[in-house]
Amino acid sequence: MNSTATSDSNTTEHGSVSRQTLSKAKDIVGLVTRVVLGVVLVVAGYLKVIDPVGSTQSVVAYDIFGYEIARFIGLTLPVIEIAVGVLLIVGLFSRAAGALGAGLMVVFVTGIASAWARGLAIDCGCFGTGGPIDPRNTQYAQEIARDTALAAAGLWVVLRPRTLFSLDGLCSKFVPDERND
């Protein structure tokens, strides 16, 4: 028996999913991962940019950098997060934005793991002001899991940047990219 399509256009005679259905599913996953990572970055950046002192305090709490470097990071990181997030939400330069978003998440996981390993009791400051907290209130494992999942979302966007409702997808109608599948 050959595997010709049955009356259901989504499956073949043997029940396997068609290429078209799989491609649509990848497009939906791409849209969701791109937008979720983008929204998380915009919200996180916004909550820090409106509180520059708190943002700086969050970076200082990690006790990795001197004050001036921590201040610089605390003031520039929110702007970078917002810019990358907006690019992801609109789907423009998605591959680069996905790489930057994933890279940020890897840096965040590294910082959180470092704080945990050194016995610091801090709020990560991921969504606003962080700093010292009661050791019983740390949530390092959950924060690392969340940021790892967001890094995976960024990696998906790197591997499949042209998704539904993206400016990259619109541009692909004029400039094809065989690497997208």
N, C-alpha and C positions, 0 to 999 in steps of 0.2 A: 504494500500500500504506500502511495506517496503522501506527502503531507500538504495537500492542497487545502486552500481555505474552505471552511464550511460556511454555513449561512451566517454564523456569528463572525463578523469581520475582525474581531479581536483575538480569535484563537484559530489555530490550524486544526486539521482533522484529528491530530493526536493530543489536542488540548493545550499545546504550548502557546504562550503569548506571542502575538505577532510583533514584528519590528516596529510597526507604527504605534501600537499600544505602549510598547516599552519606551519609545521615544517620547510619547506624550507624558508618560509617568516621570521620565527624567526631566522634562520641561517643568512639570509641576514641582518636583523636588527642588529643582534649581531656583524657581521663583520663590518658594518658601524659604530656602536656606539664604538666598540673597537678601530678601526683605527682612527676615528675622535678624540676621547679623547686622544689617544696616540700621534697623530700628534700635536694637540694643546699643550700638555704638553712638547713635545720635542722642538717645536718652541719657546714657552714661556721660557723654561729653557735655550735654546741656547742664546736667546737674552739677558738674564740676565747674563749668565756665561761669555760672552765676554765683559761685562761691570760691573765688580764687584763693582765699586764705585757707579754707577747708581742703581744697584740692592740694595745696602745698603741704598742709599738715598730714594728709594721707600719704604722700610720698615720703615725707620725713619719717613717719612712723615705721617704715620698713627698715630704717637704720642701715641703708646700703650706701647712700650718697651723702656728701657734705651738704650743708644747708643751701648754698647757692645753686648747686646742680639740682637738688631736689626741688627748689623753687622754680627753676627753669622748666623742669619736667612737669611740675604741677600746673604751670601756666600754659605750656604748649601742648601737652597731651590732650586736653579737652578739645582744642581746636582741630587737632589731627583726627581725633575720634569722630567729630562731627563731619569733617570733610569726607573721610572715608565712608562713613555711614550714609551720607547723602548720595555719594557716587553709587553705592550699592543699591540704595532704594530706587533710584531712577534707572539703574542698570547701565551706567556709562563707565567705560574703562573697567568693566567688571572683573576681568582677569587680574589686573593690577590691584584693584580695590580689594578683591577677595584675598590676594596674597598679603596685602598690608593688614587686613582684618585678621587673618589667621596668624600672621606674625605678631600682632599686638596681643592676641590671646595666648600665644606661646610665652611671650614676655610676662604677661600677667600670671600665668600658671607658675612660671619660674619664680617670680617674686613671692607669690603666696606660699609655694613649697619652701622657699628659703626662710620665710618668717616662721612657718610651722616647724621646720627643722631646727631653727635657732631658739625655739621656745618663746617667741614673741606672742603676746596676746593682743592682736589688733583686728579691727574691722578692715577689710581689704580696701575700702574706699572706692569700690568699683562703681557705685551709684551715688556719689556724693562724698560727704565728709567721712573719712575713716579716722583711725587712730586707736589709741589704747582702749581696750575693753576688758571686762572680767574674763579670765581664761575659760570659764564654763560657757561663755557665749560665742567662742570662736566657731566658725563654720568652714574651716579650711577644706575639708573633703568635698563638701557641696560646691564650694566656689571653684575648686579645681575641676570637678566633674562638669560644671556649667561651662567654664571657659574652654575645656577640652572639646565639648560638644560644639561650641561656637567656632573653635579652630577647625573642626571637621567641616562645619558649614562653609567656612572660608575656602577650605581646600576643594570642596565640591564646586564652588564658583570658579576657582582657578581652572579646574579640569573641564568644566562645561559652562563657560561664561555667558553664552547667548541664551537667555531664558525668555519665558513668556513676559510680555509687557516690559521689555527693557529697551533702552535706546540702542544698546549694542545689537539687539535682535532686529530693530528697525534698520540700523546701518548695514546689517548682514544681507539685507535684500539687495544692496548695491555693491557690496564687497564680500563675496563668499569666503568662508573659512572652513576648510575640510577638517581641521583639528577639533571641531566642536563636538563631534560624535563620539 
